[in-house]
Amino acid sequence: MEQLEELTKKQKEVKSYLLDYYNYKTNKKIADKLNISLQAVKNHATEIYSKEGVGDRVELLLKYCKAK
């Protein structure tokens, strides 16, 4: 699975929650879990999508589902 650019430690953490859609369906839940602002989650998500070469969370989930 190709990743365009290396993710930061925090981006990897946010990504793990983005991929755990069953338990973390909203960015707000991720923000609460990580004790960061909702805007910070949105900013990290945008960077993650860009680095992963996807447009949104659904595409990210599909990318990783196909890889399994």
For each residue, the residues with C-beta under 8 A, 3 or more apart:
1: 63 64 67
2: 53
3: 6 7 51 52 53
4: 50 51 52 53
5: 50 51
6: 3 51
7: 3 11 12 15 47 48 51
8: 11 12
9: 12 13
10: 13 14 44
11: 7 8 14 15 44 47 48 51
12: 7 8 9 15 16
13: 9 10 16 17 34
14: 10 11 17 18 30 34 41 44 45 48
15: 7 11 12 18 19 48 52 60
16: 12 13 19 20
17: 13 14 20 24 29 30 33 34
18: 14 15 21 24 30 45 48 57 60 61
19: 15 16 60 61 64
20: 16 17 23 24
21: 18 24 25 57 61
22: 25
23: 20 29
24: 17 18 20 21 29 30 33
25: 21 22 29
26: 29 30
27: 30 31 38 41 42 45
28: 31 32 38 41
29: 17 23 24 25 26 32 33
30: 14 17 18 24 26 27 33 34 41
31: 27 28 34 35 36 37 38 40 41
32: 28 29 35
33: 17 24 29 30
34: 13 14 17 30 31 41
35: 31 32
36: 31 40 41
37: 31 40 41
38: 27 28 31 41 42
39: 42 43
40: 31 36 37 43 44
41: 14 27 28 30 31 34 36 37 38 44 45
42: 27 38 39 45 46
43: 39 40 46 47
44: 10 11 14 40 41 47 48
45: 14 18 27 41 42 48 49 57
46: 42 43 49 50
47: 7 11 43 44 50 51
48: 7 11 14 15 18 44 45 51 52 60
49: 45 46 52 54 55 56 57 59 60
50: 4 5 46 47 53
51: 3 4 5 6 7 11 47 48
52: 3 4 15 48 49 60 63
53: 2 3 4 50
54: 49 59 60 63
55: 49 59
56: 49 59 60
57: 18 21 45 49 60 61
58: 61 62
59: 49 54 55 56 62 63
60: 15 18 19 48 49 52 54 56 57 63 64
61: 18 19 21 57 58 64 65
62: 58 59 65 66
63: 1 52 54 59 60 66 67
64: 1 19 60 61 67 68
65: 61 62 68
66: 62 63
67: 1 63 64
68: 64 65
